[in-house]
Structure formats: structure tokens, C-alpha cells
């Protein structure tokens, strides 16, 4: 359930659930396209002393306004500088993969994590599919609600046993089971 716990504090807020569920709709990604881009970036970085130094280099190369982060437009322009020409759909999918905290910006740490995770393509690809499958299972219940926001608020209200406004992993998995969303061990 790390897919939902965006800030990795061990609890899931309504905002984190909503953000993750909204990504399901936008991340129907050509995973092979994103994986190919990441693989190419990893290959290009082999001449650097470390992957961390290469991530730093990419930030400097892509970051036009020198603020230490990469926007979507800077990502698109930067890929062109590296002669990586892909569809707009794949650029958006790559942004989704790189922007781990979903704030619309890519940091050096996020690039490093994505590149280091892509060296084990099978595991990275597999966990991406598991995460998307889990989110699709959860999102399926939203169809009977007027908005995703109302659905998420209702989930938190129903699942939050200690009424702190946050869901522990135990509260989340127990609550999902009660509404018929059964997760496998790899999905939890």
C-alpha cells in the first residue's frame, strides 16, 4: 500500500488516497515506452562515476530556470536535448513515473530513485502493475458517488477506527476487505 502512502509516514490521508486514485485514470501508460526511456537514460549514465552524479547532471541539463527541479515542459525539452523523441503520451507517462510525490515537479532524488529502480526492470515493472491493479480495485467503488472527493471522504469516514482523520495500513486493508476489495499479499 506504499502506493497510497505518498509521504511514507505509515498512514494514509484522504488527500493521498484521492491523489493516487486520480492517477489511475491518467496512468494508463505504455509502460514499455517509459521503461525504454528509463533504460536509455540509465545506459547514458554509465559513463558517470555514480548514478547519483548522473541524476544531478540530468537536473542541471534539463532545469532551464536553475531552481533545482524539473517541470513537465523542462522534461520534454530535456528529452529532446538527449535526442530522445517520444510521443506526448509517453512524456506524460514518464512524468507520472518520475514525479513520485505527485507535486508536478521532478527533483534530483526522484530521478535517482527512478533510475536506480529501472536497473531491475522486472521488479519495477511488476510493482508498477501491482500498484495500478490495487488502485483500480479501490477506484471501482467510486462509480456510485457523484465525485471522487465524496467517495474518498466516505472511505476515510468508514475505515478510520480511531477517528484521527488518517488511515493506518491495518485500517485501510480491513476497511477495503469489508467493502469487498480483497488485496493479495503483494498488493498490501
PALUM-998883 format. One record per atom (N, C-alpha, C, CB): z, x negated, y negated; residue in three letters. Coordinates in steps of 0.02 Angstrom, whole numbers, padded with zeros to 5 digits, always signed. Atoms other than C-alpha are relative to their C-alpha. Glycine has a CB too. Example, Ala and Ser with C-alpha at 12.3 -4.5 7.8 and 13.67 -1.06 7.14 Angstrom:
BEGIN
+00000-00045+00059ALA
+00390-00615+00225ALA
+00000-00045-00060ALA
+00062+00050-00001ALA
-00003+00042+00059SER
+00357-00684+00053SER
+00037+00039-00055SER
-00071-00020-00023SER
***
This chain:
BEGIN
+00000-00040+00059UNK
+00000+00000+00000UNK
+00000-00043-00063UNK
+00059+00046+00000UNK
+00005+00043+00059UNK
-00016-00151-00113UNK
-00056+00021-00046UNK
-00010-00072+00021UNK
+00054-00025+00042UNK
-00174-00067-00175UNK
+00026+00044-00055UNK
-00051+00038+00043UNK
-00028-00044+00050UNK
-00067+00059-00267UNK
+00050-00035-00045UNK
+00033+00059+00033UNK
-00052+00035+00038UNK
+00072-00058-00324UNK
-00031-00056-00041UNK
+00055-00028+00048UNK
+00039+00048+00039UNK
-00031-00143-00459UNK
+00042-00055-00032UNK
-00036+00037-00055UNK
-00041+00052+00031UNK
+00114-00235-00541UNK
+00043-00036+00050UNK
+00044+00031-00054UNK
-00034+00033-00056UNK
+00184-00287-00371UNK
+00076-00002-00007UNK
-00026-00071+00006UNK
-00073-00002+00007UNK
+00361-00231-00411UNK
+00034+00036+00058UNK
+00018+00034-00066UNK
-00028-00034-00058UNK
+00384-00141-00245UNK
+00006+00075-00006UNK
+00067-00028+00014UNK
-00001-00071+00011UNK
+00371+00032-00320UNK
-00066+00021-00032UNK
+00060+00021-00045UNK
+00064-00025+00024UNK
+00225+00142-00367UNK
+00014+00055-00052UNK
-00043+00028+00058UNK
-00008-00050+00053UNK
+00218+00238-00531UNK
-00058+00049+00002UNK
+00004-00034-00070UNK
+00054-00049+00004UNK
+00114+00392-00567UNK
-00062-00031-00031UNK
+00023+00061-00042UNK
+00056+00033+00033UNK
+00005+00286-00681UNK
-00037-00045+00049UNK
+00023-00040-00061UNK
+00032+00043-00050UNK
-00027+00161-00540UNK
-00040+00040+00051UNK
+00053-00044+00035UNK
+00036-00043-00048UNK
-00074+00300-00419UNK
-00064+00026-00031UNK
+00045+00058+00024UNK
+00059-00028+00033UNK
-00191+00380-00544UNK
-00053-00053-00011UNK
+00020+00032-00067UNK
+00048+00054+00011UNK
-00273+00215-00588UNK
-00036-00019+00064UNK
+00036-00062-00029UNK
+00030+00018-00064UNK
-00302+00172-00405UNK
-00046+00055+00025UNK
+00054-00015+00052UNK
+00041-00056-00025UNK
-00369+00345-00362UNK
-00064+00007-00041UNK
+00039+00065-00002UNK
+00060-00004+00041UNK
-00489+00342-00509UNK
-00049-00055+00020UNK
+00018-00006-00075UNK
+00043+00055-00021UNK
-00556+00176-00444UNK
-00041+00019+00062UNK
+00041-00062+00014UNK
+00036-00020-00060UNK
-00607+00259-00280UNK
-00068+00027-00019UNK
+00040+00052+00039UNK
+00063-00028+00021UNK
-00741+00355-00372UNK
-00048-00052-00027UNK
+00011+00052-00052UNK
+00044+00049+00031UNK
-00808+00201-00461UNK
-00011-00061+00044UNK
+00029-00023-00065UNK
+00008+00061-00039UNK
-00793+00076-00321UNK
-00039+00011+00064UNK
+00067-00029+00016UNK
+00046-00007-00056UNK
-00921+00144-00201UNK
-00050-00056-00008UNK
-00035+00072+00002UNK
+00031+00063+00017UNK
-00980-00033-00205UNK
-00043-00025+00056UNK
+00052-00051-00018UNK
+00036+00040-00048UNK
-01112-00130-00120UNK
+00042-00062+00011UNK
-00073-00018-00025UNK
-00046+00056-00011UNK
-00975-00242-00051UNK
-00038-00063+00018UNK
+00049+00017+00055UNK
+00038+00059-00018UNK
-01107-00357+00021UNK
-00027-00034-00063UNK
-00057+00017+00048UNK
+00024+00030+00062UNK
-01177-00381-00156UNK
+00054-00039-00036UNK
-00027+00054-00046UNK
-00056+00034+00032UNK
-01007-00425-00229UNK
+00019-00062+00041UNK
+00061+00048-00007UNK
-00017+00057-00042UNK
-00968-00536-00080UNK
-00051-00057-00008UNK
+00004+00021+00073UNK
+00051+00052+00010UNK
-01134-00627-00105UNK
+00010-00036-00066UNK
-00070+00032+00003UNK
-00012+00031+00066UNK
-01094-00657-00289UNK
+00060-00047+00005UNK
+00012+00053-00055UNK
-00060+00042-00007UNK
-00920-00722-00247UNK
-00014-00062+00043UNK
+00057+00041+00031UNK
+00017+00057-00044UNK
-00989-00831-00108UNK
-00040-00052-00040UNK
-00042+00024+00061UNK
+00039+00046+00042UNK
-01115-00906-00231UNK
+00045-00037-00050UNK
-00056+00039-00038UNK
-00046+00032+00048UNK
-00977-00937-00359UNK
+00043-00052+00035UNK
+00044+00052-00033UNK
-00041+00048-00037UNK
-00869-01022-00227UNK
-00041-00062+00017UNK
+00027+00032+00066UNK
+00044+00056-00015UNK
-01016-01130-00175UNK
-00010-00044-00061UNK
-00069+00024+00026UNK
+00009+00038+00062UNK
-01048-01180-00356UNK
+00062-00039-00019UNK
-00020+00048-00057UNK
-00063+00032+00018UNK
-00865-01227-00373UNK
+00020-00058+00044UNK
+00054+00050+00000UNK
-00019+00053-00047UNK
-00863-01350-00229UNK
-00001-00070-00031UNK
-00047+00001+00060UNK
+00003+00065+00032UNK
-00903-01493-00347UNK
+00061-00014-00045UNK
-00064-00006-00042UNK
-00060+00008+00042UNK
-00739-01466-00441UNK
+00058-00024+00043UNK
+00019+00068-00035UNK
-00057+00027-00038UNK
-00577-01553-00390UNK
+00042+00055+00035UNK
+00045-00040-00045UNK
-00038-00055-00030UNK
-00493-01385-00357UNK
-00031+00066-00022UNK
+00075-00003-00020UNK
+00023-00067+00016UNK
-00533-01200-00357UNK
+00031+00024-00065UNK
+00015+00049+00057UNK
-00034-00019+00062UNK
-00406-01177-00497UNK
-00037-00030-00060UNK
+00074-00023+00001UNK
+00037+00031+00055UNK
-00501-01301-00607UNK
-00067+00034-00010UNK
-00010-00075+00014UNK
+00064-00036+00005UNK
-00663-01210-00567UNK
+00010+00068-00034UNK
-00031+00008+00070UNK
-00015-00064+00032UNK
-00584-01043-00616UNK
+00008-00010-00075UNK
+00064+00032+00030UNK
-00009+00017+00071UNK
-00533-01124-00781UNK
-00067-00013-00033UNK
+00047-00061-00007UNK
+00067+00014+00026UNK
-00711-01187-00805UNK
-00039+00065-00011UNK
-00038-00046+00050UNK
+00036-00064+00007UNK
-00782-01012-00775UNK
+00025+00039-00061UNK
+00008+00042+00063UNK
-00027-00034+00059UNK
-00665-00939-00905UNK
-00030-00030-00063UNK
+00078-00005-00002UNK
+00027+00033+00060UNK
-00721-01068-01033UNK
-00075+00015-00008UNK
+00011-00076+00003UNK
+00072-00010+00003UNK
-00905-01043-00989UNK
-00018+00073-00019UNK
-00032-00017+00067UNK
+00016-00070+00011UNK
-00901-00852-00994UNK
+00031+00028-00064UNK
+00022+00041+00059UNK
-00042-00028+00054UNK
-00773-00824-01133UNK
-00029-00018-00069UNK
+00073-00026+00006UNK
+00034+00014+00063UNK
-00879-00812-01292UNK
+00047-00004-00060UNK
-00052+00053-00013UNK
-00044-00001+00059UNK
-00736-00774-01412UNK
+00063-00043+00009UNK
+00020+00071-00015UNK
-00054+00048-00013UNK
-00616-00903-01337UNK
+00070+00031-00002UNK
-00003-00056-00050UNK
-00067-00032-00001UNK
-00473-00779-01312UNK
+00034-00008+00068UNK
-00006+00073-00017UNK
-00031+00014-00065UNK
-00441-00836-01133UNK
-00011+00053+00053UNK
+00072-00009-00009UNK
+00016-00053-00047UNK
-00506-00679-01050UNK
-00075+00015-00001UNK
+00041+00064-00016UNK
+00070-00017-00005UNK
-00674-00613-00994UNK
-00006+00076-00001UNK
-00033-00030+00064UNK
+00015-00072+00002UNK
-00736-00440-01043UNK
-00059+00013+00046UNK
-00016+00023-00074UNK
+00057-00018-00041UNK
-00868-00346-00946UNK
-00064-00030-00028UNK
-00007+00077+00006UNK
+00060+00027+00030UNK
-01002-00399-01070UNK
-00003-00076+00010UNK
-00003+00017-00074UNK
-00001+00072-00010UNK
-00947-00581-01058UNK
-00015-00018+00073UNK
+00069-00029-00021UNK
+00015+00010-00071UNK
-00953-00568-00868UNK
-00075+00005+00012UNK
+00038+00051+00044UNK
+00072-00010-00009UNK
-01131-00501-00874UNK
-00039-00059-00029UNK
-00023+00065-00034UNK
+00034+00056+00033UNK
-01187-00637-00996UNK
+00012-00065+00039UNK
+00024-00008-00072UNK
-00017+00061-00037UNK
-01096-00772-00897UNK
-00037-00006+00066UNK
+00074-00002+00013UNK
+00038+00002-00062UNK
-01180-00724-00734UNK
-00072-00023-00014UNK
-00001+00069+00034UNK
+00067+00022+00019UNK
-01347-00745-00823UNK
-00003-00075-00014UNK
-00023+00038-00062UNK
-00003+00072+00013UNK
-01295-00919-00882UNK
-00001-00040+00064UNK
+00063-00017-00040UNK
-00001+00034-00065UNK
-01268-00963-00699UNK
-00062+00017+00042UNK
+00063+00018+00038UNK
+00061-00024-00035UNK
-01438-00888-00654UNK
+00016+00044+00059UNK
-00041-00060+00023UNK
-00017-00050-00050UNK
-01354-00752-00553UNK
-00023+00067-00030UNK
+00077+00000+00018UNK
+00029-00062+00026UNK
-01460-00597-00582UNK
+00010+00055+00051UNK
-00075-00010-00018UNK
-00016-00055-00045UNK
-01394-00438-00505UNK
-00004+00066-00039UNK
+00071-00008+00031UNK
+00004-00066+00031UNK
-01400-00252-00538UNK
+00061+00015-00042UNK
-00009+00054+00054UNK
-00056-00022+00041UNK
-01289-00167-00665UNK
+00056+00027+00045UNK
-00022+00054-00051UNK
-00048-00026-00048UNK
-01205-00079-00519UNK
+00042-00056+00031UNK
-00036+00040+00056UNK
-00036+00057-00030UNK
-01160-00246-00438UNK
+00044-00035-00052UNK
-00049-00050+00030UNK
-00042+00029+00052UNK
-01096-00312-00605UNK
+00064+00041-00009UNK
-00039-00004-00068UNK
-00059-00043+00005UNK
-00980-00162-00619UNK
+00045-00007+00061UNK
-00021+00074-00008UNK
-00039+00009-00062UNK
-00927-00184-00438UNK
+00037-00067-00002UNK
-00046+00003+00061UNK
-00033+00065+00006UNK
-00890-00368-00471UNK
+00058+00004-00049UNK
-00051-00054-00022UNK
-00055-00009+00049UNK
-00787-00321-00624UNK
+00058+00035+00034UNK
-00025+00040-00062UNK
-00053-00036-00036UNK
-00690-00198-00516UNK
+00038-00047+00047UNK
-00029+00060+00040UNK
-00032+00046-00048UNK
-00657-00334-00387UNK
+00041-00053-00035UNK
-00053-00033+00044UNK
-00035+00055+00035UNK
-00607-00468-00513UNK
+00059+00025-00042UNK
-00049-00036-00044UNK
-00052-00027+00045UNK
-00502-00358-00629UNK
+00056+00031+00041UNK
-00031+00052-00049UNK
-00052-00021-00047UNK
-00352-00348-00513UNK
+00048+00049-00031UNK
+00037-00060+00026UNK
-00049-00044+00031UNK
-00233-00266-00637UNK
-00032+00059-00036UNK
+00042-00039-00049UNK
+00037-00058+00027UNK
-00367-00143-00697UNK
+00010+00011-00075UNK
+00020+00061+00038UNK
-00009-00007+00072UNK
-00343-00181-00882UNK
-00066-00008-00038UNK
+00051-00050-00025UNK
+00065+00007+00032UNK
-00529-00203-00916UNK
-00017-00070-00021UNK
-00003+00044-00059UNK
+00010+00070+00018UNK
-00514-00391-00935UNK
+00013-00044+00061UNK
+00047-00021-00060UNK
-00009+00046-00055UNK
-00525-00537-00815UNK
+00033-00064-00025UNK
-00068-00016+00035UNK
-00036+00061+00018UNK
-00401-00680-00826UNK
-00019-00057+00048UNK
+00076+00011+00000UNK
+00011+00058-00043UNK
-00411-00854-00753UNK
+00034+00010+00068UNK
+00025-00064-00034UNK
-00036-00012-00063UNK
-00281-00805-00623UNK
-00037+00050+00044UNK
+00071+00027-00015UNK
+00037-00049-00039UNK
-00383-00654-00570UNK
-00063-00031+00030UNK
-00020+00060-00044UNK
+00059+00034-00028UNK
-00540-00761-00550UNK
+00022-00045+00058UNK
-00036-00042-00054UNK
-00025+00045-00052UNK
-00441-00888-00450UNK
+00017+00039+00064UNK
+00062-00039-00025UNK
-00019-00040-00059UNK
-00369-00754-00335UNK
-00061+00027+00036UNK
+00046+00058-00021UNK
+00061-00028-00030UNK
-00540-00675-00307UNK
-00039-00054+00036UNK
-00044+00033-00053UNK
+00038+00054-00031UNK
-00624-00841-00271UNK
+00037-00028+00061UNK
-00013-00056-00050UNK
-00036+00027-00058UNK
-00486-00903-00156UNK
+00001+00051+00056UNK
+00073-00019-00020UNK
+00003-00052-00052UNK
-00487-00736-00064UNK
-00069+00006+00031UNK
+00020+00066-00028UNK
+00068-00008-00027UNK
-00676-00741-00042UNK
-00017-00055+00049UNK
-00051-00001-00056UNK
+00014+00052-00049UNK
-00667-00901+00059UNK
+00012+00025+00071UNK
+00041-00063-00013UNK
-00010-00032-00064UNK
-00603-00793+00201UNK
-00031+00070-00004UNK
+00077+00005+00018UNK
+00037-00061+00013UNK
-00738-00662+00182UNK
+00019+00057+00046UNK
-00073-00013+00005UNK
-00015-00053-00048UNK
-00695-00565+00338UNK
+00064+00035-00018UNK
+00004-00028+00070UNK
-00064-00030+00016UNK
-00514-00538+00291UNK
-00003+00037-00067UNK
+00055-00053-00002UNK
+00005-00031+00065UNK
-00554-00500+00109UNK
-00039+00065+00003UNK
-00032-00048-00050UNK
+00043-00059-00007UNK
-00692-00378+00153UNK
+00037+00054+00039UNK
-00066-00018+00034UNK
-00037-00048-00041UNK
-00584-00296+00287UNK
+00055+00033-00039UNK
+00029-00035+00061UNK
-00054-00030+00038UNK
-00437-00271+00171UNK
-00026+00045-00056UNK
+00046-00053-00028UNK
+00030-00043+00050UNK
-00551-00200+00037UNK
-00019+00067+00030UNK
-00062-00034-00031UNK
+00019-00062-00033UNK
-00618-00072+00160UNK
+00062+00042+00017UNK
-00040-00014+00063UNK
-00062-00036-00017UNK
-00442-00027+00218UNK
+00029+00032-00063UNK
+00052-00048+00031UNK
-00027-00026+00062UNK
-00384-00006+00038UNK
-00041+00060-00024UNK
+00001-00054-00054UNK
+00042-00055+00022UNK
-00533+00104-00007UNK
+00009+00061+00044UNK
-00074-00021-00001UNK
-00010-00055-00047UNK
-00508+00209+00150UNK
+00067+00035-00014UNK
-00002-00025+00073UNK
-00066-00028+00016UNK
-00323+00233+00108UNK
-00004+00042-00062UNK
+00052-00057-00008UNK
+00005-00037+00063UNK
-00362+00286-00070UNK
-00041+00064+00008UNK
-00031-00044-00054UNK
+00040-00060-00012UNK
-00496+00407-00010UNK
+00041+00054+00035UNK
-00063-00017+00042UNK
-00044-00048-00035UNK
-00370+00488+00108UNK
+00047+00034-00050UNK
+00040-00036+00056UNK
-00047-00028+00049UNK
-00247+00510-00035UNK
-00036+00044-00050UNK
+00038-00057-00036UNK
+00038-00037+00051UNK
-00379+00569-00159UNK
-00027+00066+00025UNK
-00057-00043-00026UNK
+00028-00062-00028UNK
-00442+00703-00041UNK
+00041+00062-00020UNK
-00003-00004+00077UNK
-00043-00057+00019UNK
-00294+00814-00089UNK
-00009+00023-00071UNK
+00070-00017+00011UNK
+00007-00017+00071UNK
-00342+00814-00272UNK
-00050+00056-00012UNK
-00022-00061-00039UNK
+00052-00051+00009UNK
-00484+00937-00243UNK
+00028+00068-00021UNK
-00040+00007+00063UNK
-00028-00065+00016UNK
-00367+01085-00259UNK
+00038+00001-00066UNK
+00046+00022+00056UNK
-00034+00004+00065UNK
-00299+01028-00428UNK
-00051-00003-00056UNK
+00046-00063-00003UNK
+00048+00001+00056UNK
-00381+01051-00598UNK
-00016-00070-00024UNK
+00028+00040-00058UNK
+00012+00069+00022UNK
-00360+00866-00642UNK
+00035-00048+00047UNK
+00024-00010-00074UNK
-00032+00052-00040UNK
-00316+00704-00555UNK
+00071-00012-00026UNK
-00041-00065-00003UNK
-00066+00011+00029UNK
-00170+00685-00675UNK
+00051+00051+00027UNK
-00004+00005-00077UNK
-00045-00051-00027UNK
-00094+00850-00617UNK
+00015-00013+00073UNK
-00031+00070-00009UNK
-00009+00016-00070UNK
-00119+00800-00436UNK
+00051-00056+00009UNK
-00067-00019+00033UNK
-00044+00058-00005UNK
-00032+00633-00461UNK
+00071+00019-00020UNK
-00025-00058-00043UNK
-00067-00022+00021UNK
+00113+00711-00557UNK
+00034+00041+00055UNK
-00005+00042-00065UNK
-00028-00041-00053UNK
+00136+00836-00416UNK
+00021-00043+00060UNK
-00051+00053+00022UNK
-00018+00045-00055UNK
+00133+00698-00284UNK
+00066-00036-00015UNK
-00055-00052+00012UNK
-00061+00037+00018UNK
+00265+00598-00377UNK
+00060+00047+00002UNK
-00007-00032-00070UNK
-00055-00049+00000UNK
+00373+00753-00402UNK
+00022+00016+00072UNK
-00022+00065-00037UNK
-00016-00018-00069UNK
+00362+00797-00216UNK
+00029-00059+00040UNK
-00062+00025+00036UNK
-00019+00058-00041UNK
+00386+00620-00148UNK
+00061-00038-00025UNK
-00058-00048+00004UNK
-00052+00041+00033UNK
+00515+00548-00269UNK
+00070+00027+00019UNK
-00009+00001-00077UNK
-00064-00025-00026UNK
+00677+00575-00169UNK
+00059-00018-00045UNK
+00012-00029+00069UNK
-00057+00020+00042UNK
+00791+00481-00290UNK
-00011+00018-00074UNK
+00013-00075+00007UNK
+00015-00025+00068UNK
+00711+00558-00447UNK
+00000-00053-00054UNK
+00050+00053-00018UNK
+00004+00053+00051UNK
+00683+00392-00535UNK
-00069-00005-00033UNK
+00018-00067+00031UNK
+00067+00001+00029UNK
+00502+00429-00576UNK
-00046-00051+00032UNK
+00004-00015-00073UNK
+00040+00050-00036UNK
+00441+00291-00459UNK
+00005+00014+00074UNK
+00025-00072-00016UNK
-00001-00009-00072UNK
+00396+00292-00276UNK
+00008-00067+00035UNK
-00064+00036+00024UNK
-00006+00059-00042UNK
+00461+00162-00156UNK
-00054+00007+00054UNK
+00072-00007+00032UNK
+00050-00004-00053UNK
+00342+00120-00013UNK
+00023+00051+00053UNK
-00011-00069+00032UNK
-00026-00049-00048UNK
+00456+00222+00101UNK
-00011+00071-00024UNK
+00076-00013+00012UNK
+00011-00067+00028UNK
+00450+00373-00015UNK
-00074+00019+00003UNK
+00025+00004-00072UNK
+00072-00013+00001UNK
+00261+00357-00029UNK
-00026+00015+00070UNK
-00037-00059-00029UNK
+00027-00011-00067UNK
+00224+00341+00157UNK
+00030+00063+00032UNK
+00015-00061+00045UNK
-00031-00062-00027UNK
+00349+00479+00204UNK
-00033+00061-00032UNK
+00076+00000-00013UNK
+00031-00056+00036UNK
+00276+00594+00071UNK
-00071+00013+00022UNK
+00002-00013-00074UNK
+00069-00008-00022UNK
+00097+00561+00122UNK
-00003+00031+00070UNK
-00036-00067+00000UNK
-00002-00028-00068UNK
+00141+00597+00304UNK
+00013+00075-00002UNK
+00053-00036+00043UNK
-00017-00071+00006UNK
+00216+00764+00252UNK
-00058+00043-00023UNK
+00058+00009-00048UNK
+00058-00040+00022UNK
+00053+00817+00169UNK
-00061-00013+00045UNK
-00018-00017-00074UNK
+00054+00008-00049UNK
-00050+00762+00319UNK
-00043-00062-00009UNK
-00043+00058-00002UNK
+00036+00063+00007UNK
-00108+00591+00260UNK
+00036-00052+00041UNK
-00006-00022-00076UNK
-00032+00047-00047UNK
-00066+00480+00407UNK
-00035-00067-00009UNK
-00006+00025+00075UNK
+00027+00067+00011UNK
-00088+00295+00372UNK
+00014-00043+00062UNK
+00031-00032-00063UNK
-00009+00048-00054UNK
-00114+00163+00504UNK
+00043-00058-00026UNK
-00069-00026+00027UNK
-00040+00058+00021UNK
-00007+00004+00502UNK
-00037-00044-00049UNK
+00021-00041+00061UNK
+00038+00044+00044UNK
-00147-00093+00418UNK
-00010+00032-00069UNK
-00069-00017+00030UNK
+00009-00034+00065UNK
-00159+00039+00280UNK
+00065+00000-00040UNK
-00024+00072+00011UNK
-00064-00001+00035UNK
+00027+00030+00237UNK
+00013-00065-00030UNK
+00057+00018+00046UNK
***
